[in-house]
Amino acid sequence: MSLPPEALEDLRNELKRQLKRLERSMAVTDEAARPVELDQQSVGRLSRMDSLQNQHMSQNLQERERVRYGAIKAALERMDRGEYGVCTECGGIIDPGRLFVVPEAEHCPDCV
């Protein structure tokens, strides 16, 4: 069961929209994940701990964003090759309902 061309185009537009939003978010996260200056004179111990914790959370978010960015780019590439909606593990068809919820999905539920 393949997707109708209109549905495929809707999914392509959604992936592109999510990619642009993610790129904007990544720019902010990159700024927040910069190394923390630990100036002993101007910042107290708790403030330094808060800064380090915030940096660590930003780095975790940064990694999740990179993974999602790669997944979206890969989905768009599969669309270009005509392989979108096919499980990359078993070769089965990914349910269109799943693609509308997670458009970057590359596996069917059995292979997740």
Phi and psi in degrees as GROMACS dihedral restraints (atoms count N, CA, C in turn):
[ dihedral_restraints ]
;  ai    aj    ak    al  type     phi  dphi    fc
    3     4     5     6     1   -97.6    20    10
    4     5     6     7     1   162.5    20    10
    6     7     8     9     1   -78.9    20    10
    7     8     9    10     1   141.9    20    10
    9    10    11    12     1   -63.5    20    10
   10    11    12    13     1   150.8    20    10
   12    13    14    15     1   -54.6    20    10
   13    14    15    16     1   -36.0    20    10
   15    16    17    18     1   -66.6    20    10
   16    17    18    19     1   -40.9    20    10
   18    19    20    21     1   -66.6    20    10
   19    20    21    22     1   -41.0    20    10
   21    22    23    24     1   -62.6    20    10
   22    23    24    25     1   -40.7    20    10
   24    25    26    27     1   -67.5    20    10
   25    26    27    28     1   -39.1    20    10
   27    28    29    30     1   -60.5    20    10
   28    29    30    31     1   -43.2    20    10
   30    31    32    33     1   -67.1    20    10
   31    32    33    34     1   -38.7    20    10
   33    34    35    36     1   -61.6    20    10
   34    35    36    37     1   -44.8    20    10
   36    37    38    39     1   -64.0    20    10
   37    38    39    40     1   -38.5    20    10
   39    40    41    42     1   -65.6    20    10
   40    41    42    43     1   -43.0    20    10
   42    43    44    45     1   -62.4    20    10
   43    44    45    46     1   -41.8    20    10
   45    46    47    48     1   -65.3    20    10
   46    47    48    49     1   -39.3    20    10
   48    49    50    51     1   -63.7    20    10
   49    50    51    52     1   -45.4    20    10
   51    52    53    54     1   -64.3    20    10
   52    53    54    55     1   -35.6    20    10
   54    55    56    57     1   -64.4    20    10
   55    56    57    58     1   -44.2    20    10
   57    58    59    60     1   -64.1    20    10
   58    59    60    61     1   -43.0    20    10
   60    61    62    63     1   -63.8    20    10
   61    62    63    64     1   -40.4    20    10
   63    64    65    66     1   -66.7    20    10
   64    65    66    67     1   -38.3    20    10
   66    67    68    69     1   -62.1    20    10
   67    68    69    70     1   -40.8    20    10
   69    70    71    72     1   -64.7    20    10
   70    71    72    73     1   -43.5    20    10
   72    73    74    75     1   -63.8    20    10
   73    74    75    76     1   -40.0    20    10
   75    76    77    78     1   -63.5    20    10
   76    77    78    79     1   -34.6    20    10
   78    79    80    81     1   -63.4    20    10
   79    80    81    82     1   -41.0    20    10
   81    82    83    84     1   -68.9    20    10
   82    83    84    85     1   -43.7    20    10
   84    85    86    87     1   -64.1    20    10
   85    86    87    88     1   -39.7    20    10
   87    88    89    90     1   -58.1    20    10
   88    89    90    91     1   -40.2    20    10
   90    91    92    93     1   -65.4    20    10
   91    92    93    94     1   -42.8    20    10
   93    94    95    96     1   -72.2    20    10
   94    95    96    97     1   -22.2    20    10
   96    97    98    99     1   -90.9    20    10
   97    98    99   100     1     3.1    20    10
   99   100   101   102     1   -58.9    20    10
  100   101   102   103     1   155.3    20    10
  102   103   104   105     1   -57.2    20    10
  103   104   105   106     1   143.0    20    10
  105   106   107   108     1   -88.0    20    10
  106   107   108   109     1   132.0    20    10
  108   109   110   111     1   -79.4    20    10
  109   110   111   112     1   125.8    20    10
  111   112   113   114     1  -108.0    20    10
  112   113   114   115     1    65.6    20    10
  114   115   116   117     1   -75.4    20    10
  115   116   117   118     1   107.5    20    10
  117   118   119   120     1   -61.7    20    10
  118   119   120   121     1   -28.2    20    10
  120   121   122   123     1   -79.3    20    10
  121   122   123   124     1   -36.4    20    10
  123   124   125   126     1   -99.7    20    10
  124   125   126   127     1   -13.9    20    10
  126   127   128   129     1  -129.3    20    10
  127   128   129   130     1   133.8    20    10
  129   130   131   132     1   -74.7    20    10
  130   131   132   133     1   169.2    20    10
  132   133   134   135     1   -60.1    20    10
  133   134   135   136     1   -45.1    20    10
  135   136   137   138     1   -66.3    20    10
  136   137   138   139     1   -37.8    20    10
  138   139   140   141     1   -65.2    20    10
  139   140   141   142     1   -38.7    20    10
  141   142   143   144     1   -64.6    20    10
  142   143   144   145     1   -41.9    20    10
  144   145   146   147     1   -62.6    20    10
  145   146   147   148     1   -42.3    20    10
  147   148   149   150     1   -60.7    20    10
  148   149   150   151     1   -44.3    20    10
  150   151   152   153     1   -62.0    20    10
  151   152   153   154     1   -44.0    20    10
  153   154   155   156     1   -65.9    20    10
  154   155   156   157     1   -39.7    20    10
  156   157   158   159     1   -65.0    20    10
  157   158   159   160     1   -43.6    20    10
  159   160   161   162     1   -62.2    20    10
  160   161   162   163     1   -40.6    20    10
  162   163   164   165     1   -62.7    20    10
  163   164   165   166     1   -43.8    20    10
  165   166   167   168     1   -62.4    20    10
  166   167   168   169     1   -43.4    20    10
  168   169   170   171     1   -63.0    20    10
  169   170   171   172     1   -39.9    20    10
  171   172   173   174     1   -65.2    20    10
  172   173   174   175     1   -38.1    20    10
  174   175   176   177     1   -66.4    20    10
  175   176   177   178     1   -38.5    20    10
  177   178   179   180     1   -63.9    20    10
  178   179   180   181     1   -43.8    20    10
  180   181   182   183     1   -62.4    20    10
  181   182   183   184     1   -41.0    20    10
  183   184   185   186     1   -58.1    20    10
  184   185   186   187     1   -43.7    20    10
  186   187   188   189     1   -65.6    20    10
  187   188   189   190     1   -43.6    20    10
  189   190   191   192     1   -62.1    20    10
  190   191   192   193     1   -38.9    20    10
  192   193   194   195     1   -66.0    20    10
  193   194   195   196     1   -39.9    20    10
  195   196   197   198     1   -62.7    20    10
  196   197   198   199     1   -42.3    20    10
  198   199   200   201     1   -63.5    20    10
  199   200   201   202     1   -46.5    20    10
  201   202   203   204     1   -65.1    20    10
  202   203   204   205     1   -40.0    20    10
  204   205   206   207     1   -58.0    20    10
  205   206   207   208     1   -46.2    20    10
  207   208   209   210     1   -62.4    20    10
  208   209   210   211     1   -39.5    20    10
  210   211   212   213     1   -65.7    20    10
  211   212   213   214     1   -40.5    20    10
  213   214   215   216     1   -67.5    20    10
  214   215   216   217     1   -44.5    20    10
  216   217   218   219     1   -60.9    20    10
  217   218   219   220     1   -41.2    20    10
  219   220   221   222     1   -64.3    20    10
  220   221   222   223     1   -38.8    20    10
  222   223   224   225     1   -63.3    20    10
  223   224   225   226     1   -42.8    20    10
  225   226   227   228     1   -63.9    20    10
  226   227   228   229     1   -37.6    20    10
  228   229   230   231     1   -66.4    20    10
  229   230   231   232     1   -39.4    20    10
  231   232   233   234     1   -63.4    20    10
  232   233   234   235     1   -37.0    20    10
  234   235   236   237     1   -61.5    20    10
  235   236   237   238     1   -45.6    20    10
  237   238   239   240     1   -61.7    20    10
  238   239   240   241     1   -33.3    20    10
  240   241   242   243     1   -86.6    20    10
  241   242   243   244     1    -5.3    20    10
  243   244   245   246     1    78.3    20    10
  244   245   246   247     1    20.6    20    10
  246   247   248   249     1  -109.2    20    10
  247   248   249   250     1     7.2    20    10
  249   250   251   252     1   -69.7    20    10
  250   251   252   253     1   137.6    20    10
  252   253   254   255     1    90.4    20    10
  253   254   255   256     1     3.7    20    10
  255   256   257   258     1  -111.0    20    10
  256   257   258   259     1   129.7    20    10
  258   259   260   261     1   -61.7    20    10
  259   260   261   262     1   127.7    20    10
  261   262   263   264     1   -74.2    20    10
  262   263   264   265     1   -12.1    20    10
  264   265   266   267     1   -92.4    20    10
  265   266   267   268     1   -56.1    20    10
  267   268   269   270     1  -106.6    20    10
  268   269   270   271     1   -11.5    20    10
  270   271   272   273     1    83.2    20    10
  271   272   273   274     1     3.0    20    10
  273   274   275   276     1   -77.5    20    10
  274   275   276   277     1   168.9    20    10
  276   277   278   279     1   -81.2    20    10
  277   278   279   280     1   133.2    20    10
  279   280   281   282     1   -85.1    20    10
  280   281   282   283     1   129.6    20    10
  282   283   284   285     1   -55.6    20    10
  283   284   285   286     1   130.8    20    10
  285   286   287   288     1   -56.3    20    10
  286   287   288   289     1   -33.8    20    10
  288   289   290   291     1   -59.7    20    10
  289   290   291   292     1   -39.5    20    10
  291   292   293   294     1   -64.7    20    10
  292   293   294   295     1   -40.4    20    10
  294   295   296   297     1   -66.4    20    10
  295   296   297   298     1   -32.2    20    10
  297   298   299   300     1   -73.6    20    10
  298   299   300   301     1   -24.0    20    10
  300   301   302   303     1   -87.0    20    10
  301   302   303   304     1   -44.2    20    10
  303   304   305   306     1  -128.2    20    10
  304   305   306   307     1    82.9    20    10
  306   307   308   309     1   -63.6    20    10
  307   308   309   310     1   -19.0    20    10
  309   310   311   312     1   -90.3    20    10
  310   311   312   313     1     5.4    20    10
  312   313   314   315     1   -56.6    20    10
  313   314   315   316     1   133.8    20    10
  315   316   317   318     1  -116.8    20    10
  316   317   318   319     1    -4.4    20    10
  318   319   320   321     1  -126.7    20    10
  319   320   321   322     1   149.8    20    10
  321   322   323   324     1   -75.8    20    10
  322   323   324   325     1   164.4    20    10
  324   325   326   327     1   -58.1    20    10
  325   326   327   328     1   -31.1    20    10
  327   328   329   330     1   -67.8    20    10
  328   329   330   331     1   -27.6    20    10
  330   331   332   333     1  -101.3    20    10
  331   332   333   334     1    -0.4    20    10
